[in-house]
Amino acid sequence: MGAHAHTLVVGDSGGPSQQHRWKDPASSKSPSCLVNWYLVRAPSYLILSCCQERDRKETIKSGGFQITLAYLVDIFEALNAVNLKLQGKSIDIITHHDTIRAFMAKLNLWKCRVQEGNAASFRNLDSALADSNLVSDLKQQIITHLSDLKAEFIRYFPDIDDKREAWKFIRNPFQCEVADIADEVQEEFLELKFNSTAKEDFKDMDLETIWVKYLPVYPLISHQALRILTMFGSTYLCETAFSTLVAIKTKYRNRLNVEGDLRCALSSIRPRIQDLVVKKQCQISY
């Protein structure tokens, strides 16, 4: 995706700018760097003029480059927004699934709008175009890029549509049919579906809490639901733990056994200091 985006900006003509390769759109650093450069492009012209880089200055200052760069900024911002939605302590794999499906639907919408010459989905591109229209070559490049981007998502998540039906009972079993449930849990499913108390609980409680609550009552179907909900949808927690470890175990404390400290730092449970103090006997000095 990064290589294709680079070709979209600099074209196949070579030139000075082809020495630089854009980072992968999934990187959280690439969009911010690109946006910052786009915002300060006017001072960049002056710097290039002072450095006698006239050819590169004219390439960057051209209208076609500005428009393609504006599109690239918009698409990187969109990818970075998706990346941020997939992070967090309380994000489960079903939420990840919904976020990915929503973004893929947006790609279809953007592609249809660009085919009609409508750039309203891309803020910077729409602003760069002003009152002009997308030229046919650039329109085709954007459509190809959006198609390739969706193909990449399908390659990463090939069974995303199948999972939607398989996980439907986890979100709300009261909107599912018994034929959609595995044979071994169908009887428990029917008991749960006609439990009016459970139906009210599903309106007020989050998914993890509700399935844990009914685990003793409906163990088979609850176990299936919890097995999905406890999956790690991303490496966010691992990366957070590693960052905490780096902060605790510095080069000045390289022999420190961090197991206890790391557990306290990563735990979401707040310590009850007052209870701990009451249980300890003060050492009175004589």
C-alpha positions in Angstrom: 0.0 0.0 0.0 2.9 2.4 0.8 4.6 1.7 -2.5 1.3 2.2 -4.4 0.6 5.5 -2.6 4.1 6.7 -3.4 3.5 6.0 -7.1 0.3 7.9 -6.9 2.1 11.0 -5.7 5.3 11.0 -7.8 4.1 9.0 -10.8 6.3 6.8 -12.9 8.5 9.6 -14.2 11.3 9.1 -11.7 12.9 12.4 -10.8 14.3 13.6 -7.5 11.3 12.8 -5.4 11.4 9.1 -6.2 14.2 8.6 -3.8 11.8 8.9 -0.9 9.4 6.1 0.0 6.2 6.7 1.9 5.8 4.6 5.0 3.0 2.0 5.3 -0.4 3.7 5.9 -0.9 1.5 9.0 2.0 3.4 10.7 0.8 5.9 13.2 3.8 8.2 12.4 3.4 8.5 8.6 0.1 10.5 8.6 1.3 13.1 11.1 4.5 13.7 9.2 2.7 13.9 5.9 0.0 16.3 7.3 2.6 18.5 8.9 4.5 18.7 5.6 1.3 19.5 3.7 0.5 22.3 6.1 3.9 23.9 5.8 4.4 23.4 2.1 4.7 27.1 1.4 7.8 27.5 3.6 9.1 24.4 1.9 9.1 26.2 -1.5 11.3 28.9 0.0 13.8 26.4 1.4 14.0 24.6 -1.9 14.6 28.0 -3.7 17.4 28.8 -1.3 19.0 25.4 -1.8 18.7 25.9 -5.6 16.5 22.8 -5.9 14.4 24.4 -8.7 13.4 21.2 -10.4 12.1 19.7 -7.2 10.4 23.0 -6.2 8.5 23.1 -9.5 7.4 19.5 -9.1 6.1 20.1 -5.6 4.5 23.4 -6.6 2.6 22.0 -9.5 -1.1 21.7 -9.3 -1.2 18.0 -10.0 1.2 17.2 -7.2 -0.7 19.4 -4.7 -4.0 17.6 -5.5 -2.5 14.1 -5.3 -0.7 15.0 -2.1 -4.0 16.3 -0.6 -5.7 13.0 -1.4 -2.8 11.1 0.2 -3.1 13.2 3.3 -6.8 12.4 3.5 -6.4 8.6 3.1 -3.6 8.4 5.6 -5.7 10.3 8.1 -8.6 7.9 7.5 -6.3 4.9 8.0 -4.8 6.4 11.2 -8.3 7.0 12.6 -9.2 3.3 12.0 -5.9 2.3 13.7 -6.8 4.4 16.8 -10.3 2.9 17.0 -8.7 -0.6 17.1 -6.7 0.3 20.3 -7.8 0.4 23.9 -8.1 -1.8 26.9 -11.8 -2.4 26.7 -12.0 -3.1 22.9 -13.1 -6.6 22.1 -12.7 -8.5 18.8 -16.4 -7.9 17.9 -15.8 -4.1 18.1 -12.7 -4.6 15.9 -14.9 -6.6 13.5 -17.5 -3.8 13.3 -14.8 -1.1 12.8 -13.2 -3.0 9.9 -16.5 -3.7 8.2 -17.5 0.0 8.5 -14.2 1.1 7.0 -14.6 -1.3 4.1 -18.1 0.0 3.5 -16.6 3.6 3.4 -14.1 2.5 0.8 -17.0 1.5 -1.4 -18.8 4.8 -0.8 -15.6 6.8 -1.5 -15.0 4.8 -4.7 -18.6 5.5 -6.0 -18.3 9.2 -5.2 -14.9 9.6 -7.0 -16.4 7.8 -10.0 -19.0 10.6 -10.1 -16.4 13.3 -9.7 -17.4 14.0 -6.1 -14.5 14.6 -3.7 -16.6 15.5 -0.7 -15.3 12.5 1.3 -11.7 13.9 1.2 -11.5 17.2 3.0 -8.0 18.3 1.8 -8.6 17.0 -1.7 -11.9 18.9 -2.0 -10.3 22.0 -0.7 -7.3 21.7 -3.2 -9.7 21.2 -6.1 -11.7 24.4 -5.2 -14.1 24.8 -8.1 -12.3 22.5 -10.5 -13.0 18.9 -11.3 -11.0 15.7 -11.0 -9.0 15.0 -14.1 -9.7 11.6 -15.6 -6.1 10.2 -15.0 -6.1 11.2 -11.3 -9.7 10.0 -10.9 -8.7 6.6 -12.2 -5.6 6.5 -10.0 -7.7 7.2 -6.9 -10.3 4.5 -7.9 -7.5 2.0 -8.4 -5.9 2.9 -5.1 -9.2 2.5 -3.2 -9.8 -0.8 -4.9 -6.3 -2.1 -4.0 -6.8 -0.8 -0.4 -10.0 -2.8 -0.1 -8.3 -5.9 -1.6 -5.6 -5.6 1.1 -8.3 -5.5 3.8 -10.0 -8.6 2.3 -6.6 -10.4 2.2 -6.0 -9.6 5.9 -9.6 -10.4 6.9 -10.8 -13.1 4.4 -13.7 -14.4 6.6 -15.0 -11.1 7.9 -18.5 -11.6 6.5 -18.8 -15.2 7.8 -17.9 -14.0 11.3 -20.7 -11.5 11.3 -23.3 -14.3 11.2 -21.3 -16.7 13.5 -21.0 -14.0 16.2 -24.6 -12.7 15.9 -25.8 -14.5 19.0 -23.1 -13.0 21.2 -24.3 -9.4 20.5 -28.0 -10.2 21.0 -29.3 -13.8 21.2 -32.9 -12.5 21.2 -32.6 -11.5 17.6 -31.2 -14.9 16.4 -32.9 -18.0 15.2 -32.2 -21.5 16.6 -31.1 -22.7 13.2 -28.1 -20.2 13.3 -26.8 -21.8 16.5 -24.5 -24.8 16.8 -26.4 -28.1 17.5 -24.8 -28.7 20.9 -26.0 -25.4 22.4 -29.4 -25.0 20.7 -31.4 -26.2 23.8 -29.6 -23.8 26.1 -30.0 -21.0 23.5 -33.8 -21.5 23.6 -33.9 -21.4 27.3 -31.9 -18.1 27.2 -34.0 -16.6 24.4 -37.2 -17.0 26.4 -35.7 -15.7 29.7 -37.3 -12.3 30.1 -34.9 -11.3 32.9 -31.9 -12.0 30.7 -33.5 -10.0 27.9 -33.7 -6.9 30.2 -30.1 -7.5 31.3 -28.9 -7.4 27.7 -30.3 -3.9 27.4 -28.4 -2.6 30.4 -25.2 -4.5 30.8 -22.1 -4.9 28.6 -21.5 -8.2 26.8 -18.6 -9.5 29.0 -20.6 -8.9 32.2 -23.8 -10.4 30.9 -22.2 -13.6 29.7 -20.1 -14.0 32.9 -23.3 -13.6 34.9 -25.2 -16.3 33.0 -22.2 -18.7 32.8 -23.4 -20.8 35.8 -26.9 -21.0 34.3 -26.1 -21.5 30.6 -22.5 -22.9 30.6 -22.3 -24.2 27.1 -23.5 -21.1 25.2 -21.8 -18.7 27.6 -18.5 -20.5 27.2 -18.7 -20.1 23.5 -19.5 -16.4 23.8 -16.7 -15.7 26.3 -14.2 -17.6 24.3 -14.8 -15.0 21.5 -15.0 -12.0 23.7 -11.7 -12.8 25.5 -9.7 -13.0 22.3 -6.9 -10.4 21.8 -8.0 -8.4 18.8 -4.7 -6.5 18.6 -1.3 -6.2 20.2 -2.3 -3.0 22.1 -2.1 -4.6 25.5 1.3 -6.2 24.8 2.7 -3.0 23.5 1.4 -1.1 26.5 3.0 -3.7 28.8 6.3 -3.5 27.0 6.3 0.4 27.2 5.6 0.1 31.0 8.5 -2.4 31.3 10.9 -0.1 29.6 9.9 2.8 31.9 10.4 0.6 35.0 13.4 -1.4 34.2 15.9 1.3 33.1 19.7 0.9 32.7 20.1 2.1 36.3 17.8 -0.7 37.5 18.8 -3.5 35.1 18.8 -6.1 37.8 15.4 -5.3 39.1 12.9 -8.2 39.2 9.9 -6.3 37.7 7.2 -9.0 38.0 5.5 -7.5 41.0 6.0 -3.9 39.9 4.7 -4.6 36.4 1.6 -6.3 37.7 0.7 -3.2 39.8 1.5 -0.8 37.0 -0.7 -2.7 34.5 -3.6 -3.6 36.8 -6.9 -1.6 36.5 -7.8 -2.4 40.1 -7.3 0.5 42.4 -5.5 -0.4 45.7 -7.4 0.1 48.9 -4.7 2.0 50.8 -6.7 2.6 53.9 -7.6 -1.1 54.4 -3.9 -2.0 53.9 -2.8 0.6 56.4 -5.3 -0.6 59.0 -4.0 -4.2 58.8 -0.4 -3.1 59.4 0.9 -2.4 62.9 2.8 0.9 63.3 6.4 0.6 64.6 6.5 3.0 67.5 9.9 4.3 68.4 11.0 4.4 72.0 
